[in-house]
Amino acid sequence: MAASKSTAWAGMVVFAATMLLIMSMINVFEGLVVLFNDEQLVWLPERLVLVDFTAWGWTLLLFGIALFAVGVGLLATQTWARIAGIVVVGLHAVWQVASLGAYPLWSLLMLALDTFVIFALTARWSSVRPEPELQIDQR
């Protein structure tokens, strides 16, 4: 029974890592699109405003790079990736709350994925990481 739990949790972490890789590619793509088209005209009742989204684009690009590095580290079962993943995904969730007014459905989807990833990274990590093998000298 313990082996099946370990396999299930290992699968959850692999799924979380895969979702991080997918989310990273989406963030990188979205960040690059925003950087290449960083100025938008916004029509307000009193005036027309030119808004610059350069900071938004760089933030998305940096999140994408960080999420990619954490996803690769998780697939290699590195402890640093678990800790960094919890921090980066937590910050990503806060960023999604900040963008909730602009992109409500997208932000809610990202918040749900962030919640799942944090759950997979914090629950039963010790059963996912392989135990080091003892080498016994048989002379």
N, C-alpha and C positions, 0 to 999 in steps of 0.2 A: 504494500500500500504506500509506503514512503517513496518508492521509486516512481510510482505514477504521479504523486504530488509533485515531486521534483521535476519530472518531465513536463507536467502541465504548467508549472511556474516558469520553467525554462522557455516554454513556448510563449508564455505571456510576455516575457522580457524580449524575446526575439520579435514578437509582433510589435511591441512598443518601440524597439529599435528601428524596425522597418517603417513604422508610422513617423518616427522622427526623421528618417531619411526622406520620406515623401514630403513631410511638412517643410523640411529644409529646402528641397528643390522648388516647392511652391513659393516659399519666402524669397529665395534668390531670384526666381523668375519675376515675381511681383515687384521686388526691389529694383531690378534692372529696368523693368517697364516704367516704373515711376521715375527713375533717374534719367531715362532718355526722354521722358515727356513730363518734366517736373513742374511746369507752370500751367495752371488751369484758370479759366475765367469763371467767376462765381457771380451769379446775378442775385443781388439783394434788392429789396424794395426801394431803397434810397439811392443805390449806386451799383456800379459794376466793379468788382474787385479782382485783381490778379493775385492768385495764391501760389506760393512756391512750396513744393512738396519734397525738396531735396533732403531734408532731415528725415522725413518719413521713409524715403527710399533707402537711405543709408542704414537706418535702423532695421528695416526689413532684410537688407542684404547681410548685415552683421548677425542678425538672428538666424538667418539661413545657414551661414557658415558655422556658427556655434552649434546649431542643431545637427548639422551633418557630422561634425567632429564627435559629438556625443553619441550619435547613432552608430558610427563606426566603432567607437570604443565599447559600446554596449554589446555589439556583436562579437567583440573579442573578449567579453566578460571581464573588463577592467573595472576595478573599484573606483578609480578616479572618474570614470564615465558615469557611474551611478550617482556620485555626489554632484558632479558638474551637471548632470542631467536634471536632478531635482532642482538645482538653482536656476538653470537656464529655462527649463520648462515652467517653473514658477514665475519667472520674470516675463516669459512669453504669455502666460495667462493674464498677468497684470496688464500687459500691453493690449491684449485682446479686450479686456474690460474697458480700457481707455478708448478703443476704437469701436465700441459697441454702438454708439450713436451713428457712426458713418456706415458701418457694415454689420447690421444686427444679425442676420442669419449666418454669415461667414464667421463672425466673432463667436457666436454660440456654438457652432460646429468645432471651431478651434479650442474653445474652452472645454468642450466635452472630451476631445482627444487629449488635451493637456491633462485633464483630470485622470483619464485612464492611464496615461503614461506615468504620472506621478504615483498612482496606485501600484502599477506594475513594478516601479523602481523601489518602492518603500516596503512592500509586503514580501516577506520570505526571501530576501536576497540571498541569505546563507544557503538555502536549498538549491539555488540556481548555480552558484559558483562551484566549479568542480573542486573537490578536495585534492590537495597535493598528495602524490603517491610517495610512500616510504620505500626507499631502496635499502634492502637488507643485503649485506655482504655475506655470501655463503661460502666462505673459505674453510 
